[in-house]
């Protein structure tokens, strides 16, 4: 894709994020998005098949950037416990700085059965695998309890962060989300290491 075409597609996605997060997916129209970008409605169809195609492109674009950012943040970090701390911080930071994007993820996408067959969902599974790999690395290093169920713990991490961000994303009220990071991580580390007595 040529540079100007790529930029146009990115502009459409960003306009859709603002539109969907403000009006909701069902109430939004292709015309709304086109007006926000300042292009003809027909131009949208040069890049997307329709409104749902745009919706699914939002997390796909976002997860590509998120994974690239995570890779940079984890570069040079040694030790599974330090890597897990970084990934928890990274998730909180991403949610905090991308409220409209996360609003769409939690409200519009997760209730859509077709989302789970999309390329965006495949990228989300790739992110989840990074968390699983770090947990397994910690088990091999002997810093995490080997009896911990990796899939359950991964779900607790992602689900816990989702829940803690709900007041910020859904209720639109002041909320010091980043202040929760350390408390969340401390509880997580205690759960991972308590059987080995490493938290005493």
N, C-alpha and C positions, 0 to 999 in steps of 0.2 A: 504494500500500500504506500502510495506517495505521501510525502511529508504533509502536504496541505490537506490530503484526504484523511490522514491519521488525526491531524489537529481538528478537523471538522467533526469527525466521529467522537473525539474526546469532548468537544464542546456540547454535542448532543447528549452524551452521557451525563455530563455535569449539569446541564439544564434539566434533564430528567430527574436527577437526584433531588434538586431543589423543588421541582414540581410535584413529584410523588410524595416527598416528605411533608409538603405543605397541604396539598389537596387530597392525598391518598391516591393509590393506583387506580381504583375503579372510577373515581370522579375526574381523573386527569385524561386529557386527550392528546393526540399527536399534534393537533393544532396549538395547544398550550405550549408544548415543548418547542415547536418550530418558532413560535412568536418570541419565546425566551432567547433563542439563539439568534433570531433575526433572519431566518431563511424561509423559503416556501415550504409548505407542508409536504409537497411531493419530493423534496430533497431528502427528507428523512428516510424515505423508502429506498433511496440509493445506498443506504448504509444498514438499514434494519428491515426485517420482514413485517414488523408491526410493534405494537406497544409492549407486548410480553417479551418479545425479543430484546427490546431495550432494557426492560426490567432485569432480565437474566444477564445482560451484558454488564450491569452495574457491579454485581459482586465478582464477576469474572475479571473485570478491569481492576477492581479494588484488591482482590486477592493476589493478583500478579504483583502489584506494587507492595502489598503487605509482606508477601514472601520474600521479595527482593530486599526489603527493609530489614526483615528479621535475619536474613542471611548476613547482612552487613553488621548488625548488632551482635550476632553470635560469633563473628570472626574474632579469633584470638582469645575467646573466653575459655578458660580451662576449668574442668570439674563439672560434673552433672548438676550439683547443687547450685553452682553459680549460673549455669546455663538455664536452669529452671527458674531461678530468680529473674533472670533477664527476660525470659519468655513471658512470665507473669506481668512484669513491668510493661513489656512491649504491647501486650493485649490491652491492659488498662489504658496505656497512652494512646493506642490506636482508637479505642472506643471514645476516649475523651476528646480527641481532636477530629473525629469524623462522625459527629452526632447524627447528621442527616442520613449518611450511608448506613449506620448501624440501626437507625429507626426503620429504614426500608428492609434491612436484613431480618429484624425481629418481628416486624408487623406484616410486611407484605410477602416476603419470600418463604419463610418457614411454614406457612400455612398452605403453600401452593405445592401440590403433589408433583407437578411437572418439574419443579425446581430440582428435585433429587435425581433427575436424569440429565441435568445440564452440565456443561463444562465447568461452570462456576462451582458446583457442588464437588466435582472431582478435585478442584484446587483446594477447597476447604478440607477435604479428606487428606490431602497432601500436608496441609498445615497441622492437622491432627496427628499425622504420622511423625512429624518433627517432635511433638510433645511425647509421644510414645517412645521414640528412639532415645530421648533424653532420660526418661524414666528407666528404661532398660539399661542404659549406660550407667546410671547410678547404682543399679542392682549389681552390675558387673564390677564396679569400683568398690562395692561394699559400703557405700554411704547411704543407700536406701534399702529398706527392708525387702528381702527377696520374695516374701510372701504377699506383698501388695499386688492386687490385680491391676495391671497396667491400664486396661480399657476402662475399668470403673473409675480409677483415679483421673484419667484423662477427661472423662465425662464430668467428674466433680470439678475439675479446674475450669473447663470451658463453661459449664452450667453455672458454677458459682460466680464467675465474672459476669456472665450475662445477667444474673439476678441482681448483683450489686450495681449494675449500670442502669437498671430499669428506672429508678427515680429520675435520673438525668435525661434519659432518652424518651420516656413515655409521659412523665408528669411535668417536664419542662420547668423544674424548680431548682434553685441553687443547691448544689450538692458537691462536696469536696471528695470527688471520686478517687483522685490520686492518693489521698490520705489513707485510703483503704488498702493500698498495695502492700505495705509492710505487714499489716495485721493479717491479711489474707495469706501472705507467704509464710509467716511464722506458724500459722495453723497448719498449713500444708506440709511444712518441713517436720513439724511434730508428728503428724500422721504418718509420714514416710519413715521416720527414724525411731519412733517410740519403742518398738519391739526389740530393737538392738541396743536400747539404752543410750543412744547417742544424743538425746536431747536433755540430758541431765547436766 
